[in-house]
Amino acid sequence: MGSGPLEGLRVIDLTWMLAGPYATMLLADLGADVVKVEPPGGDPMRAVGPFRDDDTLRAYGGYFQSINRNKRSVVIDLKQPAGRDRLHTLAATADVLVENFRAGVMERLGCGYEDLRARNPRLVYAAIRGFGDSRTGASPHTSRPAVDVTIQALAGLMGITGPAPDVPLKTGPGVGDLFPAALLAVGVLAACREAALSGEGQFLDVAMYDGVLSLCERIVYQHSYTGEVPAPQGNSHPLFCPFDVFPCADGHVAICASDDHQWRVLCRAMCRAELAADPSYAEADARCANARAVRELVEAWTRAHTGAEITARVGEAIPVGAVQSIADIFADPHARAREMLAEVEQPGSARPVTIAGTPIKLSRTPGGVRTRAPLLGEHTAEVLA
């Protein structure tokens, strides 16, 4: 496996929890040298499980392993003058620094963007916070803490997720952290590209609120165009039909046959070709207006077949997918063929563990999961030397 297209890019990573480490993980997977700076007690997420039952070391659990692979760890105490001096020295050698502290923390330590830039004008300084940074737009909420569930609630995602308007739900994965983190990685690469041309770095940030609002772009234009306030409506879609999850003989299956051609394909598969010519269903607008009846027609067919049978019948012509558990995904040949299940060493355990692989695939300079997450301070002497 190659080292990736970002080989030679040095990133100082002062992040913890989920959002920041996920952003720097993406950079590390693509070959950047990510140096994770931890306090003497380590990133608190090291103590979060799950742990292997034979893990005698318990240096970190699955949470930390998953999003800190491919990184090196150094211990620096930023509460001490000597530690802050070490960070200044490291930042002077770096292309990028990423942090996700609350606004003002780094400035109080004398390690804010302006402090570090004085010694390294090429530094790209990236921050991810709940509500952004005053340098790019002062929010009345700037000083407030934020986590995934509160951001999903505030930024509109929870307001359109759930079975009904009075039952808002958070999504399963922590998209309030993960999507802004992916955007931050894109921003870092854009700023590095510009720095290579201009010779000058800059400050950039992504507010978690902003990231999730951009993810919910549909509700913005819906409200602007129509005045509508979208609400949770289960697994269906306000603009496409059928677009839903249906019960089948062995579980559930997601089907999208929203354009007229796809609808005709589905009608033939259901042995109901006459529906394709019925004015109540023939065109997309009519199907949306009669969404409940469309669901009943499709459900009557899906209940009589397994997810595999439905996929075999229409999967090459329209988007369809059985609802899979992680056990199903482990058995899915796609996940193995695309190297999305990566095995790494788990210190303290006799057996390797599996974490999610790298979704960004490059043909000539591929990245990937090369090394396990580091032990606390494992590379301190190596890096500081």
Beta strands, then each sheet from edge to edge (+ up, - down):
strand 1: 10-13
strand 2: 33-38
strand 3: 71-75
strand 4: 96-99
strand 5: 124-129
strand 6: 203-207
strand 7: 243-248
strand 8: 251-256
strand 9: 320-322
strand 10: 341-344
strand 11: 353-356
sheet 1: 3+ 2+ 1+ 4+ 5+ 6+
sheet 2: 7+ 8- 9+
sheet 3: 10+ 11-
end
